[in-house]
Amino acid sequence: MPDMDQGIKRLIQTHPADVLALTLPGADYLGTLPVDVAAEPQLALDTLLRVRYKGVECAVDLEAEARARPDMGRRLFEYGARATIVTGLPVISVVLWLEPGGAPPPAPFELRAADRLIAHWHFSGIEVYKLPAEQLIGPGLPGLLPLVPFTADGGDLDTVERAAELVQERAPVGEVGELANLLILFAGRRLDAAVLRVLAGRLHVSYELIRESSVYRDLSAADIARGKAEGIEQGKAEGQSETAREAALLALRGRFGTLPEEIERAVASAPVEALFEVLAHVATDSLEQVRARLGG
């Protein structure tokens, strides 16, 4: 789902050191590397981080998947092999399995021709849905807190509320809003919209912060605009696009007031991915940057 995929990528991009503490303990974050590692066929990694691990500079291909997929071992092999060629660095592959469903593929991945072993690729898989919430809450790293709803006990309102309160306590002021947005977005995978509004009402800074956030609007704008009876039908691309379109218009009008006609038309015809990008940056983008994101 685009909303969750983009949210996970954003979390890793903005808090790589925190996520590395979970996925590759002992690695020191050095920077981010390009994720496009081949022109033909096109391969784009979720995130490629430059790190120093046990004294050795290397790259970490960090992928996040909603559920287990049997071809993931081969994908990690292809990603890692290409990334090694492009960067000249050894590549460590790690995948986060966020939700239960199917069996994660075994590691290492093996490429064979009959009885001959051609290559194998080691990778680590972390089944976040099996972790206790405390494993993400305990280290004191704010960048791990939005992942709490995916944990074994993360579907409990009290647990998500505790994570939200800790975001406010632990995160720098400038990061609280985005981390709270991501937490609400991911909590929406397990808690319904009504419960999320209760959570928003319980947070200290909360209701206005989350109600005005792009992520909360993405989850609830259709309900607000059309009435609770219509709601949001999850899993239907058409409903998701309409929700994102309404949320983008609400957010842009709230930021800029009356919108130029070409912006209104661009929102009406933009693909859902572009709308999510607009929502993710609405607080900081200029109108020209919005126009560019919409393809204008």
ChimeraX attribute file (.defattr): number of C-alpha atoms within 10 A of each C-alpha:
attribute: neighborCount
match mode: 1-to-1
recipient: residues
	/A:1	10
	/A:2	11
	/A:3	19
	/A:4	17
	/A:5	13
	/A:6	16
	/A:7	22
	/A:8	21
	/A:9	17
	/A:10	18
	/A:11	19
	/A:12	22
	/A:13	17
	/A:14	15
	/A:15	17
	/A:16	22
	/A:17	23
	/A:18	21
	/A:19	22
	/A:20	22
	/A:21	18
	/A:22	17
	/A:23	19
	/A:24	18
	/A:25	12
	/A:26	14
	/A:27	20
	/A:28	18
	/A:29	19
	/A:30	15
	/A:31	13
	/A:32	15
	/A:33	16
	/A:34	14
	/A:35	16
	/A:36	17
	/A:37	23
	/A:38	14
	/A:39	8
	/A:40	6
	/A:41	7
	/A:42	8
	/A:43	16
	/A:44	15
	/A:45	17
	/A:46	20
	/A:47	22
	/A:48	27
	/A:49	24
	/A:50	21
	/A:51	24
	/A:52	16
	/A:53	17
	/A:54	10
	/A:55	10
	/A:56	11
	/A:57	16
	/A:58	20
	/A:59	28
	/A:60	27
	/A:61	22
	/A:62	24
	/A:63	20
	/A:64	19
	/A:65	17
	/A:66	15
	/A:67	17
	/A:68	20
	/A:69	14
	/A:70	13
	/A:71	11
	/A:72	18
	/A:73	25
	/A:74	17
	/A:75	14
	/A:76	23
	/A:77	22
	/A:78	14
	/A:79	23
	/A:80	26
	/A:81	15
	/A:82	17
	/A:83	27
	/A:84	16
	/A:85	13
	/A:86	13
	/A:87	15
	/A:88	11
	/A:89	16
	/A:90	16
	/A:91	26
	/A:92	22
	/A:93	23
	/A:94	20
	/A:95	21
	/A:96	20
	/A:97	22
	/A:98	20
	/A:99	19
	/A:100	16
	/A:101	11
	/A:102	10
	/A:103	10
	/A:104	19
	/A:105	15
	/A:106	14
	/A:107	13
	/A:108	15
	/A:109	19
	/A:110	15
	/A:111	14
	/A:112	11
	/A:113	8
	/A:114	7
	/A:115	6
	/A:116	8
	/A:117	10
	/A:118	10
	/A:119	12
	/A:120	15
	/A:121	18
	/A:122	17
	/A:123	20
	/A:124	17
	/A:125	19
	/A:126	16
	/A:127	20
	/A:128	22
	/A:129	21
	/A:130	15
	/A:131	16
	/A:132	15
	/A:133	23
	/A:134	15
	/A:135	14
	/A:136	24
	/A:137	21
	/A:138	10
	/A:139	13
	/A:140	16
	/A:141	19
	/A:142	24
	/A:143	24
	/A:144	27
	/A:145	30
	/A:146	27
	/A:147	25
	/A:148	28
	/A:149	29
	/A:150	25
	/A:151	22
	/A:152	17
	/A:153	18
	/A:154	23
	/A:155	18
	/A:156	14
	/A:157	18
	/A:158	12
	/A:159	18
	/A:160	26
	/A:161	20
	/A:162	14
	/A:163	26
	/A:164	27
	/A:165	18
	/A:166	18
	/A:167	27
	/A:168	20
	/A:169	13
	/A:170	15
	/A:171	18
	/A:172	11
	/A:173	10
	/A:174	8
	/A:175	16
	/A:176	18
	/A:177	20
	/A:178	22
	/A:179	26
	/A:180	27
	/A:181	24
	/A:182	25
	/A:183	24
	/A:184	27
	/A:185	24
	/A:186	22
	/A:187	24
	/A:188	19
	/A:189	15
	/A:190	16
	/A:191	19
	/A:192	11
	/A:193	20
	/A:194	11
	/A:195	14
	/A:196	23
	/A:197	17
	/A:198	13
	/A:199	20
	/A:200	22
	/A:201	15
	/A:202	14
	/A:203	17
	/A:204	12
	/A:205	13
	/A:206	19
	/A:207	16
	/A:208	12
	/A:209	17
	/A:210	23
	/A:211	17
	/A:212	17
	/A:213	23
	/A:214	27
	/A:215	27
	/A:216	23
	/A:217	24
	/A:218	23
	/A:219	24
	/A:220	21
	/A:221	24
	/A:222	23
	/A:223	16
	/A:224	12
	/A:225	14
	/A:226	11
	/A:227	10
	/A:228	13
	/A:229	7
	/A:230	11
	/A:231	18
	/A:232	20
	/A:233	12
	/A:234	12
	/A:235	9
	/A:236	9
	/A:237	12
	/A:238	12
	/A:239	15
	/A:240	21
	/A:241	19
	/A:242	17
	/A:243	24
	/A:244	30
	/A:245	26
	/A:246	20
	/A:247	27
	/A:248	27
	/A:249	19
	/A:250	18
	/A:251	20
	/A:252	22
	/A:253	13
	/A:254	14
	/A:255	16
	/A:256	12
	/A:257	10
	/A:258	10
	/A:259	14
	/A:260	10
	/A:261	9
	/A:262	11
	/A:263	17
	/A:264	16
	/A:265	11
	/A:266	17
	/A:267	24
	/A:268	17
	/A:269	12
	/A:270	16
	/A:271	15
	/A:272	20
	/A:273	16
	/A:274	19
	/A:275	25
	/A:276	24
	/A:277	17
	/A:278	26
	/A:279	25
	/A:280	20
	/A:281	14
	/A:282	21
	/A:283	15
	/A:284	10
	/A:285	15
	/A:286	13
	/A:287	16
	/A:288	11
	/A:289	15
	/A:290	23
	/A:291	16
	/A:292	12
	/A:293	19
	/A:294	21
	/A:295	13
	/A:296	12
